Amino acid sequence: MSNTDAPSYETTIRVRDTCICLHLQRAARAVARRFDEVLRPLGLTNGQFSLLMALNRPEPPTIGQVAAVLTMDRTTLTASLKPLERRLLLTVTIDGADRRSRRLVLTPAGRALLAGAVPVWQREHAAIDCLLAAADADRLRAELRTLS
């Protein structure tokens, strides 16, 4: 078979049925849609909820720390911060110890929104855990962490 020949349909079926990347993408999109739906009344997406939660620390994190937690590049993170900053849910401040670094600070409005979102997240998360009970949700989480 030359490099220009298309893979067989059997190969397509094998990839569809066995590709871990495809199955993770499909599951991630389905779970993201569920959380987007339940967080929509609060004006949040699942990504924004995760970002705000990543800021909820005793000390305001740096952009680099949050990017690492969310496994995002800094450019994508910076773009994701803008709408939340416009809504006055967070502020970006200069780090007192290193003026080149920026710290991300939840505002009181951001903390209040996050406090209202946590019960919504808990209910939806519990519903998903029930779906995964037979599959052992804790084991699945542990195995997914090994991939990231």
Residue frames as qw, qx, qy, qz and C-alpha x, y, z in Angstrom:
[[0.000, 0.890, 0.456, 0.000, 0.00, 0.00, 0.00],
 [0.408, 0.406, -0.034, 0.817, 1.42, 3.38, -0.94],
 [0.174, -0.255, -0.457, 0.834, 1.31, 6.38, 1.36],
 [0.272, 0.033, -0.176, -0.945, -1.44, 7.92, -0.79],
 [0.424, -0.284, -0.808, -0.295, -3.86, 5.00, -0.41],
 [0.499, -0.488, 0.127, -0.705, -6.72, 5.67, 1.98],
 [0.188, -0.189, 0.900, -0.345, -6.98, 3.39, 5.00],
 [0.272, -0.255, -0.870, -0.322, -9.53, 0.63, 4.71],
 [0.531, -0.519, -0.170, -0.648, -12.99, 0.95, 6.21],
 [0.838, -0.315, -0.426, 0.132, -12.01, -1.80, 8.64],
 [0.486, 0.074, -0.323, 0.809, -9.22, 0.47, 9.89],
 [0.216, -0.429, -0.044, -0.876, -11.75, 3.26, 10.34],
 [0.758, -0.460, -0.321, -0.334, -13.96, 0.98, 12.42],
 [0.774, -0.158, -0.418, 0.448, -10.99, -0.20, 14.51],
 [0.233, 0.220, -0.218, 0.922, -9.97, 3.39, 15.22],
 [0.447, -0.466, -0.178, -0.743, -13.57, 4.34, 16.05],
 [0.836, -0.399, -0.328, -0.184, -13.89, 1.46, 18.48],
 [0.845, -0.242, -0.246, 0.409, -10.45, 1.50, 20.13],
 [0.380, 0.508, -0.123, 0.763, -8.91, 4.99, 19.92],
 [0.424, -0.503, -0.521, 0.544, -8.41, 6.29, 23.44],
 [0.121, -0.137, 0.044, 0.982, -8.00, 9.85, 22.17],
 [0.297, -0.289, -0.545, -0.729, -11.34, 9.71, 20.33],
 [0.513, -0.521, -0.682, -0.013, -13.14, 8.21, 23.33],
 [0.374, -0.404, -0.362, 0.752, -11.67, 10.81, 25.69],
 [0.016, -0.015, -0.222, -0.975, -12.63, 13.64, 23.32],
 [0.400, -0.403, -0.635, -0.524, -16.18, 12.36, 23.02],
 [0.523, -0.533, -0.609, 0.269, -16.54, 11.91, 26.77],
 [0.302, -0.257, -0.182, 0.900, -14.98, 15.32, 27.46],
 [0.151, -0.177, -0.348, -0.908, -17.38, 17.05, 25.08],
 [0.492, -0.484, -0.661, -0.295, -20.39, 15.25, 26.56],
 [0.509, -0.498, -0.497, 0.496, -19.39, 16.06, 30.14],
 [0.194, -0.102, 0.007, 0.976, -18.54, 19.66, 29.21],
 [0.269, -0.358, -0.495, -0.745, -22.00, 20.08, 27.66],
 [0.531, -0.554, -0.640, 0.033, -23.64, 18.80, 30.85],
 [0.433, -0.451, -0.315, 0.714, -21.74, 21.25, 33.03],
 [0.064, 0.089, 0.250, 0.962, -22.27, 24.12, 30.55],
 [0.350, -0.496, -0.613, -0.505, -26.01, 23.49, 30.72],
 [0.543, -0.637, -0.519, 0.177, -26.26, 23.50, 34.52],
 [0.435, -0.380, -0.127, 0.806, -23.89, 26.48, 34.92],
 [0.176, 0.439, 0.449, 0.758, -25.57, 28.56, 32.19],
 [0.281, -0.838, -0.429, -0.184, -28.12, 30.15, 34.60],
 [0.544, -0.701, -0.043, 0.459, -25.15, 31.53, 36.53],
 [0.346, 0.920, -0.150, -0.106, -23.61, 32.97, 33.37],
 [0.318, -0.635, 0.687, 0.154, -20.68, 30.54, 33.43],
 [0.803, 0.336, -0.459, -0.178, -19.26, 27.88, 31.19],
 [0.939, -0.309, -0.067, 0.135, -17.57, 24.81, 32.60],
 [0.681, 0.319, -0.141, 0.643, -14.21, 26.26, 31.57],
 [0.063, -0.679, 0.135, -0.719, -14.89, 29.52, 33.38],
 [0.786, -0.568, -0.007, -0.242, -15.96, 27.62, 36.49],
 [0.919, -0.067, -0.097, 0.377, -12.71, 25.64, 36.42],
 [0.426, 0.507, -0.133, 0.738, -10.70, 28.81, 35.89],
 [0.355, -0.710, 0.106, -0.599, -12.37, 30.63, 38.79],
 [0.907, -0.416, -0.039, -0.045, -11.91, 27.55, 40.97],
 [0.808, 0.186, -0.153, 0.538, -8.20, 27.52, 40.09],
 [0.133, 0.612, -0.169, 0.761, -7.98, 31.06, 41.49],
 [0.661, -0.640, -0.066, -0.387, -9.63, 30.09, 44.78],
 [0.763, 0.058, -0.446, 0.465, -6.46, 29.77, 46.88],
 [0.496, -0.718, -0.266, 0.411, -5.15, 31.28, 50.10],
 [0.232, -0.584, 0.253, 0.735, -2.66, 33.33, 48.05],
 [0.615, 0.692, 0.025, -0.377, -3.46, 34.70, 44.60],
 [0.818, -0.008, 0.452, 0.357, -1.77, 32.46, 42.01],
 [0.048, -0.522, 0.440, 0.729, 0.39, 33.60, 39.13],
 [0.704, 0.460, -0.185, -0.507, -0.72, 33.18, 35.54],
 [0.377, 0.429, -0.818, -0.065, 1.90, 30.43, 35.19],
 [0.213, -0.076, 0.882, -0.414, 0.56, 28.52, 38.19],
 [0.639, 0.349, 0.370, -0.577, -3.01, 28.62, 36.87],
 [0.600, 0.530, -0.460, -0.384, -1.88, 27.67, 33.36],
 [0.158, 0.324, -0.928, 0.092, -0.11, 24.63, 34.83],
 [0.398, 0.103, 0.759, -0.505, -3.17, 23.53, 36.86],
 [0.661, 0.505, 0.256, -0.492, -5.46, 23.86, 33.85],
 [0.617, -0.038, 0.630, 0.471, -2.84, 22.54, 31.38],
 [0.409, 0.868, 0.278, 0.032, -3.37, 25.61, 29.21],
 [0.567, 0.212, 0.017, 0.796, -0.80, 27.74, 27.49],
 [0.188, -0.433, -0.316, 0.823, -0.49, 31.27, 28.85],
 [0.112, 0.026, -0.376, -0.919, -1.88, 32.89, 25.71],
 [0.395, -0.383, -0.742, -0.382, -5.08, 30.83, 25.85],
 [0.389, -0.505, -0.626, 0.450, -5.40, 31.45, 29.58],
 [0.115, -0.262, -0.070, 0.955, -4.95, 35.19, 29.13],
 [0.275, -0.151, -0.518, -0.796, -7.72, 35.23, 26.50],
 [0.466, -0.438, -0.763, -0.093, -9.97, 33.21, 28.82],
 [0.319, -0.375, -0.490, 0.720, -9.41, 35.67, 31.65],
 [0.024, 0.105, 0.186, 0.977, -10.63, 38.71, 29.69],
 [0.414, -0.479, -0.506, -0.586, -14.41, 38.09, 29.86],
 [0.621, -0.524, -0.537, 0.226, -14.19, 37.25, 33.57],
 [0.376, -0.190, -0.168, 0.891, -12.13, 40.36, 34.18],
 [0.129, -0.281, -0.321, -0.895, -14.70, 42.47, 32.27],
 [0.570, -0.541, -0.530, -0.320, -17.42, 41.01, 34.52],
 [0.178, -0.685, 0.418, -0.569, -15.32, 42.13, 37.51],
 [0.944, -0.276, -0.122, -0.130, -14.98, 38.55, 38.78],
 [0.831, -0.238, 0.024, 0.502, -11.20, 38.76, 38.96],
 [0.105, 0.969, -0.196, -0.105, -8.39, 41.25, 38.74],
 [0.855, 0.239, -0.108, 0.446, -4.90, 40.90, 37.35],
 [0.299, -0.945, 0.131, 0.034, -2.30, 42.54, 39.58],
 [0.478, 0.651, -0.527, 0.266, 1.45, 42.96, 39.48],
 [0.852, -0.296, -0.362, 0.235, 3.28, 40.57, 41.79],
 [0.297, -0.943, 0.139, -0.063, 4.89, 42.53, 44.62],
 [0.712, -0.475, 0.435, 0.281, 7.93, 40.25, 44.67],
 [0.449, -0.036, 0.640, 0.623, 8.47, 40.09, 40.89],
 [0.294, 0.567, 0.089, -0.764, 7.12, 42.98, 38.84],
 [0.229, 0.258, -0.735, -0.583, 7.36, 40.85, 35.65],
 [0.115, -0.213, -0.970, -0.001, 4.84, 38.39, 37.08],
 [0.437, -0.276, -0.144, -0.844, 1.07, 38.81, 37.32],
 [0.085, 0.103, 0.900, -0.415, -1.20, 37.50, 40.07],
 [0.356, -0.340, -0.605, -0.626, -4.85, 36.59, 39.53],
 [0.069, 0.044, 0.654, -0.752, -7.17, 37.70, 42.32],
 [0.146, -0.549, -0.793, -0.219, -10.80, 36.68, 42.74],
 [0.158, -0.337, 0.092, -0.924, -12.95, 39.71, 43.53],
 [0.353, 0.075, 0.688, -0.629, -15.77, 39.55, 46.08],
 [0.711, 0.341, -0.037, -0.614, -18.19, 39.19, 43.13],
 [0.556, 0.376, -0.725, -0.153, -16.08, 36.31, 41.79],
 [0.018, 0.135, -0.899, 0.416, -16.06, 34.59, 45.18],
 [0.529, 0.189, 0.445, -0.697, -19.82, 35.02, 45.51],
 [0.721, 0.378, -0.317, -0.486, -20.46, 33.61, 42.03],
 [0.402, 0.313, -0.857, 0.071, -18.14, 30.68, 42.75],
 [0.221, -0.039, 0.785, -0.578, -19.94, 30.03, 46.04],
 [0.675, 0.293, 0.212, -0.643, -23.24, 29.88, 44.16],
 [0.653, 0.449, -0.518, -0.322, -21.78, 27.65, 41.46],
 [0.011, 0.355, -0.913, 0.201, -20.27, 25.02, 43.78],
 [0.561, 0.108, 0.684, -0.454, -23.63, 23.46, 44.80],
 [0.735, 0.532, -0.072, -0.414, -24.62, 23.29, 41.12],
 [0.383, 0.560, -0.734, -0.039, -21.30, 21.60, 40.33],
 [0.261, -0.235, 0.869, -0.348, -21.73, 19.20, 43.27],
 [0.720, 0.266, 0.429, -0.476, -25.20, 18.09, 42.12],
 [0.726, 0.582, -0.254, -0.265, -24.12, 17.52, 38.52],
 [0.182, 0.547, -0.810, 0.113, -20.91, 15.83, 39.61],
 [0.479, -0.100, 0.775, -0.400, -22.90, 13.47, 41.86],
 [0.796, 0.413, 0.177, -0.405, -25.19, 12.61, 38.93],
 [0.574, 0.621, -0.526, -0.095, -22.18, 11.78, 36.75],
 [0.106, -0.424, 0.857, -0.272, -20.59, 9.72, 39.54],
 [0.711, 0.096, 0.547, -0.431, -23.82, 7.69, 39.72],
 [0.785, 0.544, -0.146, -0.258, -23.50, 6.96, 36.01],
 [0.441, 0.604, -0.650, 0.136, -19.92, 5.83, 36.57],
 [0.643, -0.494, 0.462, -0.359, -20.55, 3.83, 39.76],
 [0.978, 0.071, 0.198, -0.015, -20.25, 0.48, 38.01],
 [0.709, 0.593, -0.164, 0.344, -17.13, 1.68, 36.22],
 [0.686, -0.467, -0.191, 0.524, -15.48, 2.83, 39.48],
 [0.187, 0.955, 0.096, 0.210, -15.30, 6.62, 39.14],
 [0.435, -0.828, 0.318, 0.152, -12.30, 6.95, 41.50],
 [0.730, -0.114, 0.534, 0.411, -10.28, 4.49, 39.44],
 [0.510, 0.697, 0.365, 0.347, -11.23, 6.31, 36.25],
 [0.068, -0.993, 0.075, -0.055, -10.09, 9.65, 37.73],
 [0.599, -0.602, 0.454, 0.269, -6.79, 8.09, 38.83],
 [0.710, 0.177, 0.539, 0.418, -6.21, 6.59, 35.41],
 [0.343, 0.868, 0.241, 0.266, -7.02, 9.87, 33.66],
 [0.292, -0.923, 0.220, 0.115, -4.54, 11.68, 35.92],
 [0.714, -0.271, 0.495, 0.415, -1.82, 9.33, 34.68],
 [0.568, 0.541, 0.439, 0.439, -2.46, 10.65, 31.16],
 [0.091, 0.938, 0.070, 0.326, -2.15, 14.28, 32.17]]
